[in-house]
């Protein structure tokens, strides 16, 4: 397995693991009562604002650990450079991820258009954000395995 595949796999695993743990913890604190109360909006806003930087930091730490493990296992001091193929794979994976987020955003706005509670919009946005990371990592793995 190449370094790029390990990196994509680490990104996939970290996204799944961190999102599951974080939202398992957060959803236990969901305020009961009226779904249109200001407490619910504050809860979702704070949950998302905390999730974004913490997930970025967690991903950076995991990528550093994967890089260190790769260096110790292969005894290589530098990682292989990114050539045109690697850049093309990253661009295609990013394109697939953007498509997923766009569909999720449209679904979130559509949930408001059909008079669902605002919490549904936040949940759809969060899930589409998580799915964006998953699809991006899976796309990279697929394109590297396919030999794109």
C-alpha positions in Angstrom: 0.0 0.0 0.0 1.4 3.4 -1.0 1.9 6.4 1.3 -1.0 8.2 -0.5 -3.3 5.2 0.1 -2.3 5.0 3.8 -3.0 8.7 4.1 -6.4 8.4 2.5 -7.3 5.4 4.7 -6.1 7.3 7.8 -8.3 10.2 6.8 -11.3 7.9 6.3 -10.8 6.2 9.6 -10.3 9.4 11.6 -13.3 11.0 10.1 -15.5 8.0 10.9 -14.1 7.5 14.4 -14.0 11.2 15.5 -17.5 12.0 14.1 -19.0 9.0 15.8 -17.4 9.8 19.2 -18.1 13.5 19.0 -21.7 13.3 18.0 -22.4 10.4 20.4 -21.3 12.8 23.1 -23.0 15.9 21.8 -26.4 14.3 21.1 -26.7 13.2 24.7 -26.8 16.9 25.6 -29.5 17.9 23.1 -32.0 20.2 24.8 -35.4 18.7 25.2 -38.5 20.7 24.5 -39.6 23.0 21.7 -37.6 22.4 18.5 -38.0 26.1 17.6 -36.6 27.4 20.9 -33.4 29.6 20.9 -31.7 26.9 23.0 -31.9 24.4 20.2 -30.3 26.9 17.7 -27.6 27.8 20.2 -26.9 24.1 20.8 -26.5 23.3 17.1 -24.4 26.4 16.4 -22.1 25.7 19.3 -21.8 22.0 18.4 -20.8 22.8 14.8 -18.4 25.6 15.8 -16.6 23.3 18.2 -16.6 20.3 15.8 -14.9 22.1 13.0 -11.6 23.2 14.7 -11.4 20.1 16.8 -11.8 17.8 13.8 -9.2 19.8 11.9 -6.8 19.4 14.8 -7.6 15.7 15.2 -7.0 15.1 11.5 -3.6 17.0 11.6 -2.5 14.9 14.6 -3.6 11.7 12.9 -1.7 12.6 9.7 1.4 13.4 11.7 1.2 10.0 13.4 0.6 8.2 10.1 3.6 10.1 8.6 5.8 9.1 11.6 4.7 5.5 11.4 5.4 5.4 7.6 8.9 6.8 8.2 9.6 4.3 11.0 8.3 1.4 8.9 10.0 2.2 5.6 13.1 4.0 7.0 12.4 6.8 4.3 13.2 10.3 5.5 11.1 12.0 2.8 7.8 11.1 1.4 7.4 10.6 -2.3 6.7 13.8 -4.1 3.3 14.5 -5.6 3.3 14.1 -9.4 0.7 15.0 -11.9 -1.2 11.8 -11.3 -1.4 12.4 -7.6 -2.7 15.9 -8.2 -5.2 14.7 -10.6 -6.4 12.1 -8.2 -6.7 14.7 -5.4 -8.7 17.0 -7.8 -11.1 14.2 -8.8 -11.6 13.2 -5.2 -12.2 16.8 -4.2 -14.7 17.2 -7.0 -16.6 14.1 -5.8 -16.6 15.5 -2.3 -18.0 18.8 -3.4 -20.8 17.1 -5.3 -21.8 15.3 -2.1 -21.7 18.5 0.0 -23.7 20.4 -2.7 -26.4 17.7 -2.6 -26.4 17.8 1.2 -26.7 21.6 1.2 -29.7 21.4 -1.2 -31.3 18.8 1.0 -30.8 20.9 4.1 -32.4 23.9 2.4 -35.2 21.7 1.1 -36.0 20.5 4.6 -36.8 24.1 5.5 -38.9 24.5 2.4 -41.1 21.6 3.4 -41.6 23.0 7.0 -39.4 20.4 8.8 -38.0 21.6 12.1 -34.7 23.6 11.8 -32.9 20.9 13.7 -33.3 18.7 10.6 -31.4 21.3 8.5 -28.5 21.2 11.0 -28.4 17.4 11.1 -28.4 17.2 7.3 -25.6 19.8 7.1 -23.5 17.9 9.6 -24.1 14.5 7.9 -23.3 16.0 4.5 -20.1 17.5 5.9 -19.1 14.1 7.3 -20.1 12.3 4.1 -18.0 14.8 2.2 -14.9 13.7 4.0 -15.8 10.1 3.6 -16.5 10.3 -0.1 -13.3 12.3 -0.6 -11.1 9.7 1.1 -13.0 6.8 -0.6 -12.5 8.4 -3.9 -8.8 8.8 -3.4 -8.5 5.1 -2.4 -10.5 4.1 -5.4 -8.5 6.2 -7.9 -5.2 5.0 -6.4 -6.3 1.3 -6.6 -7.8 1.7 -10.0 -4.5 3.2 -11.3 -6.1 6.4 -12.5 
